Amino acid sequence: MTLIGLLVLAAIAQGIFLGGVIVLLFANRARSRLRTRRMAAASGQLAPVVRRWLVGESDADAVAAALRALPARRAAEQFISLAATHAAPAQMAELSEHVVADVWVARALRRARSPFWWRRLEAARLLAVLGGPRHRDLLRRLLRDRHPAVQGVAAAGIPRVADLDAVAFVLDGLPQQPLVVRLYQFNVLAEAWWFTTPALLERLVPEAPGSSLEVWVSL
């Protein structure tokens, strides 16, 4: 094959690659817009019920019923949004009791076994809001996730799940964590101080590795 022929083939290959990138960008943009519209529709559907609940004109049962009417993923997103921006912790605790056994919660938490880390992250975010003792095994699974972001978010569920083994696992893994994840987990472990303090004191011994002692002393 001549040099000109090779250059033509290279140009064709580059054109195909560039075309694929452009198609992917447009597809991602369309998907993002569709997701935004769906989230806005779910938020609009839920907003009147939530508004009445927040001012005491309705109860958690009504909000739970409205969440059940949404697709599982939208319900999880709206529940997490409520916890982050609107409802007080006591209100979310009450609402959690009303929804924790619902089908949409089970479906959302099943994402913890997804091969895609961002889906496991969604499950970890939900668990951090409504997790309880029944979710101990799931919390441990997420704390052992291979992706640091999933581990970091899962740690927020420790005060809710109240699991001494989970606290011990996080403490032992702190020295190996990236700094950002470590600082986030510091805050979570401090919040669960009644478990963290005795587990931490057990590790503050002279024979512990110096790098681990430095991190534990900082905590």
C-alpha positions in Angstrom: 0.0 0.0 0.0 1.3 3.4 -0.9 1.9 6.2 1.5 -1.1 8.1 0.1 -3.3 5.1 0.8 -2.1 4.9 4.4 -2.8 8.6 4.9 -6.3 8.2 3.5 -7.0 5.2 5.8 -5.7 7.2 8.8 -7.9 10.1 7.8 -10.9 7.9 7.5 -10.2 6.3 10.9 -9.8 9.7 12.6 -13.0 10.9 11.0 -14.9 7.8 12.3 -13.4 8.4 15.8 -14.3 12.1 15.7 -17.8 11.3 14.5 -18.2 8.8 17.4 -17.1 11.3 19.9 -19.6 13.9 18.6 -22.4 11.4 18.7 -21.5 10.4 22.3 -21.4 14.1 23.4 -24.9 14.7 21.9 -26.2 11.5 23.4 -24.9 12.4 26.9 -26.4 15.9 26.6 -29.8 14.5 25.6 -29.6 12.0 28.4 -28.7 14.7 30.9 -31.6 16.9 29.7 -34.0 14.0 30.0 -32.8 13.2 33.5 -33.2 16.8 34.5 -36.8 17.0 33.2 -37.7 13.8 35.0 -36.2 15.0 38.3 -38.1 18.3 37.9 -41.3 16.5 37.2 -40.8 14.3 40.2 -40.0 17.3 42.4 -43.1 19.1 41.2 -45.3 16.1 41.9 -43.9 15.7 45.4 -43.6 19.4 46.3 -47.2 20.1 47.4 -47.3 17.1 49.7 -43.9 18.0 51.2 -44.8 21.6 51.7 -47.9 20.6 53.8 -45.8 18.1 55.8 -43.1 20.6 56.6 -45.6 23.1 58.0 -47.5 20.5 60.0 -50.6 20.3 57.8 -49.9 16.7 56.8 -48.0 13.7 58.1 -45.2 11.4 57.0 -47.7 8.8 55.7 -48.7 11.2 53.0 -45.1 11.9 51.9 -44.4 8.2 52.0 -47.4 7.5 49.7 -46.3 10.2 47.3 -42.8 8.7 47.1 -44.3 5.2 46.4 -46.0 6.7 43.3 -42.6 7.6 41.8 -40.2 5.3 40.0 -37.7 3.8 42.4 -34.7 6.0 41.2 -36.7 9.2 41.3 -38.1 8.4 44.7 -34.5 7.8 46.0 -33.3 11.1 44.5 -36.2 13.0 46.0 -35.8 11.4 49.4 -32.1 12.3 49.5 -32.9 15.8 48.3 -35.4 16.2 51.2 -32.7 15.3 53.7 -30.1 17.6 52.2 -32.2 20.7 51.7 -35.6 20.8 53.4 -36.5 18.5 56.3 -35.1 18.5 59.8 -33.3 15.4 61.0 -36.2 14.4 63.3 -38.6 14.7 60.4 -36.4 12.5 58.2 -36.1 10.0 60.9 -39.8 9.7 61.1 -40.2 9.5 57.3 -37.5 6.9 57.2 -39.5 4.6 59.4 -42.5 4.9 57.0 -40.5 4.1 53.9 -37.7 1.8 54.9 -39.7 -1.4 54.0 -41.0 0.0 50.7 -40.2 -1.6 47.4 -38.5 1.5 46.0 -36.0 1.5 48.8 -35.2 -2.2 48.2 -34.7 -1.5 44.5 -32.5 1.5 45.1 -30.3 -0.3 47.7 -29.9 -3.2 45.2 -27.7 -0.8 43.2 -25.0 -1.5 45.8 -24.3 -4.7 43.8 -24.0 -2.9 40.5 -20.8 -3.2 38.5 -20.9 0.6 38.0 -19.5 2.7 40.8 -21.9 5.6 40.3 -24.9 3.3 41.0 -23.2 1.9 44.1 -22.7 5.6 45.1 -26.4 6.2 44.8 -27.1 3.3 47.1 -24.6 4.6 49.6 -26.2 8.0 49.6 -29.6 6.6 50.3 -28.2 4.3 53.0 -26.5 7.3 54.7 -30.0 8.9 55.1 -32.3 5.9 56.1 -29.9 3.2 57.1 -30.5 1.2 60.3 -29.3 -2.0 62.1 -31.0 -4.1 59.4 -28.5 -2.7 56.9 -25.2 -3.8 58.6 -24.2 -6.2 56.0 -24.9 -3.8 53.2 -22.9 -1.0 54.9 -19.9 -3.3 55.3 -20.1 -4.2 51.6 -20.1 -0.5 50.7 -17.3 0.4 53.1 -15.2 -2.3 51.4 -16.0 -0.9 47.9 -13.1 -0.6 45.5 -14.0 3.0 44.7 -13.0 5.7 47.3 -16.1 7.9 46.7 -18.4 5.0 47.5 -16.4 4.2 50.7 -16.5 7.9 51.7 -20.3 8.3 51.3 -21.0 4.9 52.9 -19.1 6.0 56.1 -21.9 8.5 56.6 -24.2 5.6 57.4 -22.1 4.5 60.4 -24.0 6.7 63.1 -27.3 5.3 61.8 -26.3 1.7 61.6 -24.4 1.8 64.8 -22.0 -1.0 64.0 -18.8 -1.5 66.0 -17.3 -3.7 63.4 -17.9 -1.1 60.7 -16.2 1.5 62.9 -13.2 -0.8 63.4 -13.0 -1.4 59.7 -13.0 2.3 58.8 -10.3 3.0 61.5 -8.0 0.3 60.2 -8.4 1.6 56.6 -7.9 5.3 57.4 -4.1 5.3 56.9 -4.5 4.0 53.3 -7.3 6.4 52.3 -6.8 9.5 50.1 -6.7 12.7 52.2 -10.1 13.9 51.1 -11.8 10.6 52.0 -9.9 10.5 55.3 -11.0 13.9 56.4 -14.6 13.1 55.6 -14.4 9.9 57.5 -12.9 11.8 60.5 -16.1 13.8 60.8 -18.3 10.7 60.6 -16.2 8.8 63.2 -16.3 11.8 65.5 -20.1 11.9 65.2 -20.2 8.2 66.2 -17.8 8.9 69.1 -19.4 6.3 71.5 -18.1 3.5 69.2 -15.1 5.3 67.9 -13.5 6.2 71.2 -13.0 2.7 72.6 -12.0 1.2 69.2 -9.5 4.0 68.7 -8.0 3.6 72.2 -7.4 -0.1 71.5 -5.2 0.9 68.5 -3.1 3.6 70.2 -0.4 1.2 71.3 3.4 1.5 70.9 3.7 -1.5 68.6 1.3 0.0 66.0 2.8 1.2 62.7 4.0 4.8 62.9 2.0 5.8 59.8 -1.2 4.4 61.4 -0.5 6.0 64.7 0.0 9.4 63.1 -3.5 9.2 61.5 -5.2 7.8 64.6 -3.7 10.5 66.8 -4.9 13.1 64.4 -8.4 11.7 64.7 
